[in-house]
Amino acid sequence: MAELATIARPYAEALFKASAADLSGTAAWLDELAAIAGDEQLQQFAANPKVVDTQVFDLIRGIAKAQLPASGQNFLRAVIDNGRLAALPEIAAQFRALVNAQRGSSDAVVYSAFAIDGAALADLGALLEKRFGRKLNTSVQVDPDLIGGVRVVVGDEVLDTSVKARLDQMKAALTA
């Protein structure tokens, strides 16, 4: 959605400049706020004309597990006061992209049929960094539909070594 991206860009850039001293800490609380703000019920609550901004702020602060620093509270207030709560997930995504660009890294999502333990993920991460030629921030999502193997998404690049992909390739070859 281009409109959300356009709305989110100035917020992400301003937060990036303001939190240059602690980008990792800011990314942690921003990701948590984005996950909370992405909830549909919270969006409906915030859109209710009978609900005031302080109620929305108090609710989000109460849900957040991490203690928000003063800068995080001010940022959240600014987003809520300007009616941009729906853009918070996009703000977090653009902030992450700015941090990755500064560090020369990329986000990688590994889809696996089974959970991957820390040691195996570290080994896989090292192989993927060689394959993609850059530092990767690796996260795992379990997708039982893959049957086995992994599917890795780095930006717009996809590496699919799953059993499901191989079965689909065999099906295409046999029906051609």
VOLUM-481995 format. One record per residue (C-alpha): residue number from 1; residue in three letters; x, y, z. Coordinates in pm, 1 decimal, padded with zeros to 6 digits. Layout:
! residues N
NUM/ala/X/Y/Z $
...
! end
This chain:
! residues 176
1/met/00000.0/00000.0/00000.0 $
2/ala/00177.9/00306.3/-00129.2 $
3/glu/-00017.5/00547.0/00087.9 $
4/leu/00096.6/00385.4/00413.6 $
5/ala/00453.4/00378.6/00286.7 $
6/thr/00434.7/00748.8/00206.9 $
7/ile/00289.2/00828.7/00548.3 $
8/ala/00540.6/00609.5/00731.5 $
9/arg/00858.8/00735.7/00562.6 $
10/pro/00898.1/01067.4/00750.9 $
11/tyr/00828.0/00899.9/01085.5 $
12/ala/01083.0/00624.6/01018.5 $
13/glu/01349.0/00869.8/00900.7 $
14/ala/01295.1/01104.3/01196.5 $
15/leu/01311.0/00816.3/01444.2 $
16/phe/01623.5/00682.8/01272.9 $
17/lys/01799.2/01018.7/01306.2 $
18/ala/01682.5/01074.1/01663.6 $
19/ser/01788.6/00729.4/01784.5 $
20/ala/02126.3/00703.1/01611.9 $
21/ala/02293.6/00628.5/01945.9 $
22/asp/02081.8/00318.2/02019.8 $
23/leu/01940.3/00175.1/01697.8 $
24/ser/01911.8/-00180.8/01830.8 $
25/gly/01721.4/-00075.7/02142.5 $
26/thr/01489.9/00143.5/01938.3 $
27/ala/01428.2/-00135.6/01688.4 $
28/ala/01330.4/-00370.6/01972.0 $
29/trp/01060.3/-00149.2/02123.2 $
30/leu/00945.3/-00028.3/01781.2 $
31/asp/00892.4/-00385.6/01659.8 $
32/glu/00688.3/-00460.4/01971.1 $
33/leu/00475.0/-00148.2/01923.0 $
34/ala/00424.5/-00238.6/01556.0 $
35/ala/00306.2/-00587.4/01648.2 $
36/ile/00059.9/-00443.5/01897.7 $
37/ala/-00061.3/-00173.7/01658.6 $
38/gly/-00116.9/-00431.5/01385.9 $
39/asp/-00395.1/-00595.4/01589.1 $
40/glu/-00733.0/-00544.8/01423.7 $
41/gln/-00923.5/-00509.8/01751.7 $
42/leu/-00685.1/-00236.5/01867.6 $
43/gln/-00735.6/-00056.5/01536.9 $
44/gln/-01112.0/-00070.5/01584.0 $
45/phe/-01079.3/00055.5/01941.9 $
46/ala/-00857.0/00344.9/01832.9 $
47/ala/-01095.1/00436.6/01549.7 $
48/asn/-01390.3/00466.9/01788.0 $
49/pro/-01479.3/00838.1/01814.1 $
50/lys/-01565.0/00799.6/02184.6 $
51/val/-01209.8/00686.6/02264.9 $
52/val/-00955.4/00958.6/02337.7 $
53/asp/-00587.1/00940.4/02244.3 $
54/thr/-00471.1/00896.6/02604.4 $
55/gln/-00684.5/00582.1/02636.8 $
56/val/-00523.3/00433.5/02326.2 $
57/phe/-00176.4/00528.9/02453.7 $
58/asp/-00242.0/00377.5/02798.5 $
59/leu/-00377.0/00057.8/02644.2 $
60/ile/-00074.8/00010.0/02417.6 $
61/arg/00169.7/00093.8/02696.6 $
62/gly/-00010.4/-00156.1/02920.7 $
63/ile/00009.5/-00432.3/02659.7 $
64/ala/00377.8/-00373.0/02580.6 $
65/lys/00604.9/-00615.9/02763.3 $
66/ala/00912.6/-00395.2/02739.7 $
67/gln/00933.7/-00073.0/02936.0 $
68/leu/00914.4/00210.6/02685.8 $
69/pro/01185.5/00475.7/02723.6 $
70/ala/01081.9/00841.4/02725.5 $
71/ser/01167.1/00873.9/02356.5 $
72/gly/00949.3/00571.6/02278.9 $
73/gln/00658.7/00716.1/02474.8 $
74/asn/00694.4/01049.6/02295.6 $
75/phe/00709.6/00875.8/01958.7 $
76/leu/00400.1/00667.5/02036.3 $
77/arg/00211.9/00977.6/02150.8 $
78/ala/00302.9/01159.4/01828.4 $
79/val/00185.5/00866.5/01615.2 $
80/ile/-00143.4/00836.6/01804.3 $
81/asp/-00207.2/01213.2/01820.0 $
82/asn/-00162.0/01240.2/01442.8 $
83/gly/-00393.0/00944.5/01375.0 $
84/arg/-00117.5/00728.9/01227.4 $
85/leu/-00152.2/00417.0/01441.4 $
86/ala/-00235.3/00204.7/01134.7 $
87/ala/00097.6/00309.5/00980.4 $
88/leu/00305.6/00189.8/01277.0 $
89/pro/00387.1/-00155.6/01127.2 $
90/glu/00505.4/00015.7/00806.7 $
91/ile/00706.6/00267.8/01010.4 $
92/ala/00881.1/-00023.8/01182.5 $
93/ala/00953.0/-00193.6/00847.9 $
94/gln/01102.4/00124.0/00700.3 $
95/phe/01304.7/00186.7/01017.0 $
96/arg/01443.2/-00168.2/00994.7 $
97/ala/01533.7/-00105.8/00628.4 $
98/leu/01722.6/00211.8/00724.6 $
99/val/01911.1/00029.4/01001.2 $
100/asn/01995.7/-00257.4/00764.3 $
101/ala/02118.3/-00014.9/00497.9 $
102/gln/02347.1/00155.0/00749.2 $
103/arg/02485.9/-00177.0/00871.8 $
104/gly/02511.9/-00332.1/00525.3 $
105/ser/02283.5/-00622.1/00611.7 $
106/ser/01945.0/-00762.7/00512.1 $
107/asp/01657.6/-00940.7/00684.4 $
108/ala/01620.9/-01308.3/00598.6 $
109/val/01313.9/-01514.1/00681.4 $
110/val/01369.7/-01889.5/00688.6 $
111/tyr/01049.4/-02089.1/00646.1 $
112/ser/01092.4/-02442.3/00775.1 $
113/ala/00861.8/-02739.5/00819.1 $
114/phe/01003.8/-02786.6/01170.0 $
115/ala/01149.7/-02563.8/01441.9 $
116/ile/01522.4/-02494.8/01403.6 $
117/asp/01741.5/-02484.0/01714.3 $
118/gly/01998.3/-02209.7/01776.4 $
119/ala/02308.6/-02401.4/01665.7 $
120/ala/02149.5/-02523.3/01342.6 $
121/leu/02019.9/-02172.6/01271.2 $
122/ala/02368.0/-02026.7/01322.7 $
123/asp/02514.9/-02281.1/01078.4 $
124/leu/02238.2/-02214.8/00827.2 $
125/gly/02285.7/-01839.1/00870.2 $
126/ala/02656.9/-01868.8/00789.4 $
127/leu/02580.8/-02067.9/00472.9 $
128/leu/02314.2/-01820.8/00366.7 $
129/glu/02548.0/-01524.0/00420.8 $
130/lys/02796.6/-01687.9/00181.2 $
131/arg/02518.5/-01764.2/-00068.0 $
132/phe/02368.1/-01413.9/-00065.7 $
133/gly/02699.2/-01230.7/-00017.5 $
134/arg/02594.8/-01006.7/00271.2 $
135/lys/02527.4/-01009.5/00644.4 $
136/leu/02182.1/-01143.7/00725.9 $
137/asn/01949.2/-01095.5/01021.7 $
138/thr/01788.9/-01438.4/01024.8 $
139/ser/01448.1/-01525.6/01167.3 $
140/val/01254.5/-01852.0/01146.0 $
141/gln/00888.0/-01917.4/01074.9 $
142/val/00744.1/-02268.3/01088.0 $
143/asp/00540.8/-02367.9/00781.0 $
144/pro/00428.7/-02735.1/00795.4 $
145/asp/00309.2/-02718.5/00432.2 $
146/leu/00673.0/-02734.7/00318.2 $
147/ile/00690.6/-03102.5/00429.8 $
148/gly/01070.8/-03076.2/00465.9 $
149/gly/01364.1/-02852.4/00375.1 $
150/val/01362.5/-02472.7/00393.6 $
151/arg/01248.5/-02172.3/00195.2 $
152/val/01454.8/-01855.4/00245.7 $
153/val/01333.3/-01506.3/00155.0 $
154/val/01585.6/-01220.1/00151.7 $
155/gly/01425.1/-00904.7/00018.9 $
156/asp/01297.2/-01000.4/-00325.2 $
157/glu/01522.8/-01306.2/-00356.9 $
158/val/01390.3/-01654.0/-00276.3 $
159/leu/01587.5/-01975.3/-00224.7 $
160/asp/01345.2/-02269.0/-00210.4 $
161/thr/01490.4/-02610.0/-00123.9 $
162/ser/01170.1/-02746.2/00028.2 $
163/val/01020.9/-03085.7/-00050.6 $
164/lys/00699.4/-02911.5/-00157.5 $
165/ala/00888.1/-02709.0/-00420.6 $
166/arg/01057.5/-03020.5/-00554.7 $
167/leu/00724.9/-03204.5/-00573.6 $
168/asp/00573.7/-02908.1/-00759.7 $
169/gln/00866.4/-02914.9/-01004.6 $
170/met/00817.6/-03289.4/-01063.4 $
171/lys/00443.5/-03237.4/-01114.9 $
172/ala/00510.0/-02964.9/-01371.3 $
173/ala/00764.0/-03183.4/-01553.6 $
174/leu/00528.5/-03481.8/-01565.0 $
175/thr/00226.4/-03284.5/-01687.9 $
176/ala/00420.6/-03094.5/-01954.9 $
! end
